[in-house]
C-alpha cells in the first residue's frame, strides 16, 4: 500500500465519486465547479483535475462551453464494458495460476472472510471494495502490467453498474460468495481453464441481470 499522502484533488475526486455512485448526484445533473471549489475552499484547478479523472472513469461528461454532466446509465456502455471485461479478465485469470503460491492463497482466503463479514453487515461499498481486492489479488499474479492496467480502468468504469446491481439484486451477495469460493478452489488446483471460466461466468451473470434492469428502465422513460 502506498504511503503517498492524498492531495486536495484526491479528496475532491473521492467526494464527487461517492456522491455519483450513491445517487446523491443523479445522472444528467450538471456539476457546479465553482460550488465544489467553495465547498473545499480551493481554486478551480484541483476541481477540474478531479473532474477530468472522473471523465476517464466514465462517470461524467465534460462538454466544452456547456459544463460537466453526470453520465447516465446506458445499455450500450454496459455491454461494451462488460464484454471487454469478460475477455480480458478470463485471460488474466488463466495466466495467474502460473504464479500461485501459499501467500496468494492466504490473501484470497482473507478476502473471502472479509467479504462474508460485509455481507452479514449489509455493507455494500465495503463488499464491493473487498470483492475488487479479491479479483486483483489473482490478476496481479499474471504479471502482465498493461493487461492489469486496462482491467483496472474497466473496473473503474463499471463501478456504478456494480453498485446498481447490488442495490437491485441483493441475492447476488451470497451468489457471488459462492463464486468466490469456486474460484479459490480453482486457484488451489492451479486450474487456469476452470478459473477463467468462473471469472467469465461471474461477469456474464452481472451483465445479464443489469441488461434486464436497464431495458426496463429504458422502457419506462
Wavefront OBJ file of the C-alpha trace (Angstrom):
o trace
v 0.000 0.000 0.000
v 1.308 3.445 -0.937
v 2.207 5.909 1.818
v 1.826 8.880 -0.519
v -0.436 11.461 1.186
v -3.721 12.314 -0.500
v -3.837 15.595 -2.391
v -6.753 18.011 -2.411
v -7.551 16.691 -5.898
v -7.830 13.191 -4.410
v -10.253 14.441 -1.754
v -12.410 16.277 -4.303
v -12.364 13.215 -6.533
v -13.420 10.880 -3.711
v -16.218 13.248 -2.626
v -17.716 13.598 -6.103
v -17.235 9.931 -6.951
v -19.065 8.803 -3.810
v -21.922 11.216 -4.444
v -22.324 9.978 -8.009
v -22.114 6.293 -7.111
v -24.538 6.702 -4.200
v -27.030 8.561 -6.365
v -26.747 11.826 -4.424
v -25.869 13.446 -7.751
v -28.258 11.953 -10.283
v -27.484 11.109 -13.923
v -27.821 14.145 -16.171
v -27.100 16.608 -13.359
v -24.748 19.478 -14.151
v -21.911 19.763 -11.616
v -21.273 23.315 -10.465
v -17.473 23.556 -10.386
v -17.465 26.862 -8.517
v -19.712 25.411 -5.817
v -17.426 22.397 -5.383
v -14.413 24.724 -5.136
v -16.168 26.774 -2.434
v -17.064 23.608 -0.536
v -13.394 22.628 -0.288
v -12.050 26.161 -0.071
v -9.809 25.712 -3.093
v -9.295 27.140 -6.572
v -10.907 25.612 -9.648
v -7.676 23.830 -10.610
v -7.984 20.725 -8.358
v -11.707 20.567 -9.097
v -11.037 20.437 -12.832
v -8.323 17.843 -12.308
v -10.737 15.677 -10.321
v -13.441 16.032 -12.976
v -11.000 15.059 -15.720
v -10.231 11.863 -13.804
v -13.943 11.205 -13.318
v -14.439 11.573 -17.051
v -11.741 8.972 -17.708
v -13.689 6.642 -15.387
v -16.861 7.231 -17.384
v -18.729 8.927 -14.536
v -19.027 12.403 -16.034
v -19.014 14.014 -19.449
v -17.189 17.321 -19.915
v -18.858 19.311 -22.701
v -16.913 22.416 -23.808
v -18.783 25.697 -23.222
v -21.653 23.838 -21.542
v -20.295 22.250 -18.398
v -19.797 18.918 -16.685
v -22.669 16.440 -16.517
v -23.080 13.124 -14.708
v -23.281 10.327 -17.231
v -26.463 8.287 -17.474
v -26.649 4.500 -17.300
v -26.811 3.094 -20.821
v -27.276 -0.405 -22.143
v -24.688 0.233 -24.847
v -21.991 1.241 -22.353
v -22.815 -1.724 -20.122
v -22.430 -4.219 -22.976
v -19.213 -2.578 -24.190
v -17.521 -2.513 -20.779
v -18.582 -5.956 -19.642
v -17.755 -7.665 -22.927
v -14.178 -6.349 -22.682
v -14.038 -7.406 -19.050
v -15.099 -10.954 -19.905
v -12.356 -11.355 -22.482
v -9.509 -9.690 -20.595
v -10.255 -10.992 -17.105
v -10.575 -14.558 -18.322
v -7.099 -14.230 -19.818
v -5.641 -12.653 -16.678
v -7.147 -15.392 -14.525
v -5.739 -18.143 -16.722
v -2.274 -16.593 -16.627
v -2.365 -16.037 -12.867
v -2.282 -19.720 -11.895
v 1.279 -19.988 -13.200
v 2.444 -17.946 -10.240
v 0.226 -19.173 -7.401
v 1.903 -19.550 -4.024
v 0.800 -20.033 -0.416
v 0.877 -16.291 0.272
v -1.540 -15.602 -2.589
v -3.913 -18.325 -1.401
v -3.850 -16.947 2.154
v -4.649 -13.468 0.843
v -7.580 -14.806 -1.166
v -8.869 -16.662 1.887
v -8.619 -13.441 3.895
v -10.591 -11.517 1.283
v -13.331 -14.150 1.323
v -13.555 -13.946 5.119
v -13.830 -10.158 4.950
v -16.434 -10.338 2.196
v -18.590 -12.598 4.354
v -18.414 -10.067 7.173
v -19.513 -7.285 4.828
v -22.407 -9.427 3.576
v -23.505 -10.037 7.162
v -23.345 -6.311 7.914
v -25.043 -5.325 4.637
v -22.040 -3.065 3.949
v -22.382 -2.661 0.191
v -19.436 -0.372 -0.520
v -17.067 -2.408 1.642
v -18.332 -5.579 -0.032
v -17.602 -4.151 -3.478
v -14.156 -2.911 -2.440
v -13.181 -6.254 -0.920
v -14.516 -8.134 -3.948
v -12.340 -5.962 -6.166
v -9.319 -6.698 -3.966
v -10.060 -10.434 -4.229
v -10.044 -10.315 -8.023
v -6.940 -8.197 -8.365
v -5.020 -10.423 -5.975
v -5.475 -13.049 -8.691
v -4.893 -10.769 -11.650
v -1.660 -9.299 -10.322
v -0.250 -12.822 -10.262
v -0.493 -12.820 -14.074
v 2.448 -10.398 -14.054
v 1.023 -8.603 -17.093
v 1.221 -4.952 -16.116
v -0.545 -3.453 -19.130
v -3.303 -6.055 -19.053
v -3.938 -5.296 -15.371
v -3.947 -1.547 -16.019
v -6.651 -1.891 -18.671
v -8.739 -4.152 -16.434
v -8.460 -1.618 -13.607
v -9.772 1.097 -15.913
v -12.705 -1.109 -16.890
v -13.498 -1.771 -13.218
v -13.453 1.972 -12.576
v -15.896 2.462 -15.435
v -18.172 -0.318 -14.193
v -18.274 0.753 -10.513
v -21.681 2.393 -10.768
v -23.116 -0.615 -12.587
v -21.787 -2.927 -9.877
v -23.371 -0.740 -7.190
v -26.642 -0.625 -9.117
v -26.660 -4.415 -9.348
v -26.179 -4.944 -5.626
v -28.991 -2.495 -4.884
v -31.477 -4.178 -7.225
v -30.326 -7.795 -6.864
v -29.493 -8.400 -3.190
v -29.400 -12.135 -3.844
v -26.129 -11.540 -5.698
v -24.317 -11.081 -2.366
v -24.460 -14.761 -1.461
v -24.260 -15.927 -5.073
v -21.036 -14.016 -5.569
v -19.557 -15.506 -2.414
v -20.283 -18.984 -3.768
v -18.456 -17.957 -6.958
v -15.528 -16.639 -4.914
v -15.109 -19.981 -3.197
v -15.278 -21.802 -6.545
v -12.566 -19.511 -7.918
v -10.402 -20.124 -4.846
v -10.785 -23.878 -5.340
v -9.589 -23.497 -8.944
v -6.616 -21.417 -7.771
v -5.636 -24.102 -5.266
v -5.680 -26.688 -8.087
v -3.741 -24.368 -10.406
v -6.569 -24.959 -12.888
v -6.395 -21.943 -15.197
v -9.171 -23.079 -17.516
v -11.687 -23.540 -14.699
v -10.681 -20.270 -13.078
v -11.041 -18.395 -16.353
v -14.473 -19.882 -16.944
v -15.620 -18.948 -13.431
v -14.434 -15.367 -13.863
v -16.194 -15.113 -17.200
v -19.367 -16.683 -15.777
v -19.482 -14.149 -12.939
v -19.134 -11.188 -15.286
v -21.749 -12.662 -17.613
v -24.201 -13.067 -14.733
v -23.751 -9.423 -13.843
v -24.292 -8.376 -17.447
v -27.451 -10.459 -17.785
v -29.070 -9.043 -14.651
v -28.212 -5.459 -15.474
v -29.299 -5.723 -19.109
v -32.759 -6.721 -17.952
v -32.864 -3.855 -15.465
v -31.627 -1.223 -17.901
v -34.006 -2.440 -20.588
v -36.867 -1.983 -18.113
v -35.610 1.478 -17.167
v -35.444 2.448 -20.846
v -38.993 1.170 -21.451
v -40.374 3.367 -18.667
v -38.633 6.555 -19.745
l 1 2 3 4 5 6 7 8 9 10 11 12 13 14 15 16 17 18 19 20 21 22 23 24 25 26 27 28 29 30 31 32 33 34 35 36 37 38 39 40 41 42 43 44 45 46 47 48 49 50 51 52 53 54 55 56 57 58 59 60 61 62 63 64 65 66 67 68 69 70 71 72 73 74 75 76 77 78 79 80 81 82 83 84 85 86 87 88 89 90 91 92 93 94 95 96 97 98 99 100 101 102 103 104 105 106 107 108 109 110 111 112 113 114 115 116 117 118 119 120 121 122 123 124 125 126 127 128 129 130 131 132 133 134 135 136 137 138 139 140 141 142 143 144 145 146 147 148 149 150 151 152 153 154 155 156 157 158 159 160 161 162 163 164 165 166 167 168 169 170 171 172 173 174 175 176 177 178 179 180 181 182 183 184 185 186 187 188 189 190 191 192 193 194 195 196 197 198 199 200 201 202 203 204 205 206 207 208 209 210 211 212 213 214 215 216 217 218 219 220 221
